[in-house]
Amino acid sequence: MGGWTCCWGKIQRLHGRRSTMLSYVGNDTLARTLVERQCSGDGGEVSERLGNATQDVLSHTHAPVSLFQGLPYQVKVCQDDGVVAFRSFCSVRSNLCCPPGARGYYELTILVTDAEPKFCFASTAFKRVPGAMGKGMGDDNMSWAFDGARKCAWHCGKNVPYTCVWKVGDVLGLACDLAEIHMHVSVNGCFTASNGLVLHLNADSVQQDFFAAFSGSSGKCSAILAPRPSITRRHCRISSRLSTFTILHNLSPSLPPLH
């Protein structure tokens, strides 16, 4: 009997994930049909489960770091410690940004290396896609990415050499200077080659907010977007290059409430 109970519990959780995914991609009608079949027409239980699915979607889309292009099962984001664990290729984005004319930065700590890491910034024009995507950061003209596995930097689907190879424990400093119109990357506080690289931006592209954003397929990283005593900027402080930069949390407006 215990085996059947365990199996039924797994089936219920699977249906719950499916209804959340259907709500996420905007197919509310099919999500309702799925839940109604599972609940045998019990109106109260249907409403409760659909409400839970909606809340799951909102928790994804309103969180400080959330899935932005892809499906919910492709990534796990822990809001408590900023850990992002990729399960298949997708992109996440912060709702914290650097406004035009400002200088902003954030840090990423590599916890598990990724075969396709693409980390940096995306502009406001980089749109949310609630579905599977074969493209990621740096594959369009609205995003930029540094890649410490394939040793290149990406923009518009094209790449330029970036000879650094990231390893577990590395702390990446990612900064955008929307006054001087360029981006920086550092590794463990070092901005010189081969750890550092500067990307020069087009003047037209810096008229929008820039958001922390990153893509991956199998790795795990920890994002530092807000001040943390004894942690934040422990590597970046050694360089004068970031002395005039502000961590994204302190540049951004208050986070929107969940609805």
C-alpha positions as CSV (number, residue, x, y, z in Angstrom):
1,M,0.0,0.0,0.0
2,G,2.9,2.3,0.9
3,G,4.2,1.9,-2.6
4,W,0.9,2.9,-4.2
5,T,0.7,6.0,-1.9
6,C,4.3,7.0,-2.9
7,C,3.5,6.5,-6.6
8,W,0.2,8.5,-6.3
9,G,2.1,11.3,-4.6
10,K,4.6,11.4,-7.4
11,I,1.8,11.6,-10.0
12,Q,0.2,14.5,-8.1
13,R,3.5,16.4,-8.0
14,L,4.0,15.7,-11.7
15,H,0.6,17.1,-12.5
16,G,1.3,20.1,-10.3
17,R,4.5,20.8,-12.2
18,R,2.6,20.5,-15.5
19,S,-0.1,22.9,-14.5
20,T,2.5,25.4,-13.4
21,M,4.4,25.1,-16.7
22,L,1.2,25.5,-18.7
23,S,0.3,28.6,-16.7
24,Y,3.8,29.9,-17.2
25,V,3.6,29.6,-21.0
26,G,0.1,31.2,-21.0
27,N,-2.0,28.2,-21.7
28,D,-4.5,28.7,-18.8
29,T,-7.3,26.7,-20.5
30,L,-5.2,23.5,-20.8
31,A,-3.9,24.0,-17.2
32,R,-7.5,24.2,-16.0
33,T,-8.5,21.1,-18.0
34,L,-5.6,19.1,-16.5
35,V,-6.4,20.1,-13.0
36,E,-10.1,19.5,-13.4
37,R,-9.4,15.9,-14.6
38,Q,-7.1,15.3,-11.6
39,C,-9.6,16.8,-9.1
40,S,-12.7,15.0,-10.6
41,G,-14.5,18.3,-11.0
42,D,-14.2,19.4,-7.3
43,G,-14.5,23.2,-7.9
44,G,-12.8,24.2,-4.6
45,E,-9.8,22.0,-5.1
46,V,-9.5,23.1,-8.8
47,S,-9.4,26.8,-7.8
48,E,-6.9,26.1,-5.0
49,R,-4.5,24.2,-7.3
50,L,-4.8,26.7,-10.1
51,G,-4.1,29.5,-7.5
52,N,-1.0,27.6,-6.4
53,A,0.2,27.3,-10.0
54,T,-0.3,31.0,-10.6
55,Q,1.6,31.8,-7.4
56,D,4.4,29.5,-8.5
57,V,4.6,31.5,-11.8
58,L,4.6,34.8,-10.0
59,S,7.3,33.7,-7.7
60,H,9.4,33.0,-10.8
61,T,8.7,36.2,-12.6
62,H,8.8,38.7,-9.7
63,A,11.8,37.3,-7.8
64,P,15.1,39.2,-7.6
65,V,16.6,36.6,-10.0
66,S,14.2,34.7,-12.2
67,L,13.8,32.5,-15.3
68,F,13.6,34.8,-18.3
69,Q,13.9,32.6,-21.3
70,G,13.0,28.9,-21.0
71,L,10.8,26.6,-18.9
72,P,10.6,26.3,-15.1
73,Y,12.1,22.8,-15.0
74,Q,15.2,24.0,-16.8
75,V,16.7,25.9,-13.8
76,K,16.4,26.1,-10.0
77,V,16.8,29.5,-8.4
78,C,17.2,29.8,-4.7
79,Q,16.3,33.3,-3.6
80,D,17.8,33.0,-0.1
81,D,21.4,32.6,-1.2
82,G,21.2,33.6,-4.9
83,V,22.3,30.1,-6.1
84,V,21.2,29.4,-9.7
85,A,21.5,25.7,-10.8
86,F,21.0,25.1,-14.6
87,R,19.5,21.8,-15.7
88,S,19.3,22.5,-19.4
89,F,20.0,25.6,-21.6
90,C,18.0,28.7,-20.5
91,S,18.5,32.3,-19.4
92,V,17.8,34.0,-16.1
93,R,17.6,37.7,-15.4
94,S,17.6,40.0,-12.4
95,N,15.0,42.6,-11.9
96,L,17.7,44.9,-10.5
97,C,19.2,47.2,-13.1
98,C,21.8,49.9,-14.0
99,P,19.9,53.0,-15.4
100,P,21.3,55.0,-18.3
101,G,24.3,57.1,-17.3
102,A,25.1,55.0,-14.2
103,R,27.9,52.5,-13.4
104,G,26.7,49.2,-12.0
105,Y,28.2,45.8,-11.1
106,Y,27.4,42.5,-9.6
107,E,29.4,39.3,-8.8
108,L,29.0,35.6,-9.6
109,T,30.7,32.8,-7.8
110,I,31.3,29.6,-9.9
111,L,30.0,26.6,-7.8
112,V,29.9,24.1,-10.7
113,T,31.4,24.8,-14.1
114,D,29.1,24.9,-17.1
115,A,29.8,23.9,-20.7
116,E,27.9,26.9,-22.0
117,P,28.2,29.8,-19.5
118,K,27.2,33.2,-20.9
119,F,27.2,35.8,-18.2
120,C,26.9,39.6,-18.3
121,F,24.0,42.1,-19.0
122,A,20.8,42.5,-21.0
123,S,19.0,45.7,-21.9
124,T,15.3,46.4,-21.4
125,A,14.7,45.3,-25.0
126,F,15.7,41.7,-24.1
127,K,12.3,40.1,-23.9
128,R,10.9,37.4,-21.6
129,V,10.2,34.1,-23.6
130,P,8.1,31.6,-21.6
131,G,9.3,28.6,-23.6
132,A,12.3,26.5,-24.7
133,M,15.0,28.6,-26.4
134,G,18.0,27.5,-28.3
135,K,19.6,31.0,-27.9
136,G,20.9,32.8,-24.9
137,M,22.8,35.8,-23.7
138,G,24.9,37.5,-26.5
139,D,23.0,35.9,-29.3
140,D,21.1,39.1,-30.2
141,N,21.8,42.8,-30.2
142,M,20.0,43.3,-26.8
143,S,22.5,41.3,-24.7
144,W,26.2,40.7,-24.1
145,A,28.0,37.8,-22.5
146,F,31.4,36.6,-21.4
147,D,32.1,32.9,-21.8
148,G,34.8,31.3,-19.6
149,A,34.4,27.8,-21.1
150,R,34.6,28.5,-24.8
151,K,36.9,31.4,-24.2
152,C,35.0,34.2,-26.0
153,A,32.7,37.1,-25.5
154,W,29.3,37.3,-27.3
155,H,27.1,39.9,-28.9
156,C,24.7,39.7,-31.9
157,G,25.6,36.0,-32.1
158,K,29.2,36.7,-32.9
159,N,32.2,36.3,-30.6
160,V,35.6,37.8,-29.9
161,P,38.4,36.1,-28.0
162,Y,38.4,36.0,-24.2
163,T,41.2,33.6,-23.2
164,C,40.3,33.1,-19.6
165,V,39.0,29.7,-18.4
166,W,36.8,29.9,-15.3
167,K,37.1,27.2,-12.6
168,V,35.1,26.3,-9.5
169,G,35.5,29.0,-6.8
170,D,36.3,31.9,-9.2
171,V,34.5,35.1,-8.4
172,L,33.5,37.0,-11.5
173,G,33.0,40.8,-11.4
174,L,30.7,42.0,-14.1
175,A,30.3,45.7,-14.5
176,C,28.6,48.0,-17.0
177,D,29.6,51.7,-17.4
178,L,26.8,53.4,-19.2
179,A,28.5,56.8,-18.9
180,E,31.7,55.7,-20.7
181,I,29.8,53.1,-22.7
182,H,31.6,49.8,-22.0
183,M,31.5,46.7,-19.9
184,H,34.2,45.0,-17.8
185,V,34.7,41.4,-16.5
186,S,37.2,40.5,-13.8
187,V,38.2,37.2,-12.2
188,N,39.0,37.2,-8.5
189,G,39.6,41.0,-8.7
190,C,42.0,40.9,-11.6
191,F,41.0,43.0,-14.6
192,T,44.2,42.3,-16.7
193,A,44.6,39.7,-19.4
194,S,43.7,36.9,-19.5
195,N,41.2,37.4,-16.7
196,G,39.8,40.7,-17.7
197,L,38.3,42.1,-20.9
198,V,36.5,45.3,-21.9
199,L,33.6,45.3,-24.3
200,H,32.9,48.6,-26.0
201,L,29.2,49.4,-26.5
202,N,27.3,51.2,-29.2
203,A,26.0,54.6,-28.0
204,D,22.5,53.8,-29.1
205,S,22.4,50.7,-26.9
206,V,23.0,52.5,-23.6
207,Q,19.8,54.5,-23.6
208,Q,18.0,51.7,-21.7
209,D,18.3,50.1,-18.3
210,F,20.8,47.2,-18.2
211,F,20.0,44.1,-16.1
212,A,22.2,41.3,-14.7
213,A,21.5,38.3,-16.9
214,F,23.1,34.9,-17.6
215,S,22.6,31.7,-19.5
216,G,23.8,28.2,-18.8
217,S,23.0,24.5,-19.4
218,S,24.5,22.4,-16.6
219,G,26.4,24.6,-14.1
220,K,25.7,26.3,-10.8
221,C,26.6,29.8,-9.7
222,S,25.8,32.2,-6.8
223,A,24.8,35.7,-7.7
224,I,25.6,38.6,-5.4
225,L,23.4,41.6,-6.4
226,A,23.0,43.3,-3.0
227,P,25.5,44.3,-0.3
228,R,26.6,41.4,2.0
229,P,29.0,42.2,4.9
230,S,32.4,40.6,4.4
231,I,31.3,39.0,1.1
232,T,30.4,41.6,-1.5
233,R,33.3,43.1,-3.4
234,R,35.9,41.2,-1.4
235,H,37.7,40.7,-4.7
236,C,36.7,43.9,-6.6
237,R,37.9,46.2,-3.8
238,I,41.5,45.6,-4.7
239,S,41.0,47.4,-8.0
240,S,40.4,51.1,-8.4
241,R,38.5,50.4,-11.6
242,L,35.3,49.8,-9.6
243,S,35.7,52.5,-7.1
244,T,33.0,54.6,-8.8
245,F,30.6,51.6,-9.5
246,T,27.6,50.8,-7.4
247,I,26.2,47.3,-6.8
248,L,22.9,46.9,-8.7
249,H,20.7,46.6,-5.6
250,N,21.5,50.2,-4.6
251,L,20.8,51.5,-8.1
252,S,17.4,49.9,-8.5
253,P,13.9,50.8,-7.3
254,S,12.0,48.7,-4.8
255,L,11.0,45.2,-6.0
256,P,7.4,44.8,-7.2
257,P,5.0,42.9,-4.8
258,L,3.6,39.5,-5.7
259,H,-0.1,39.6,-6.9
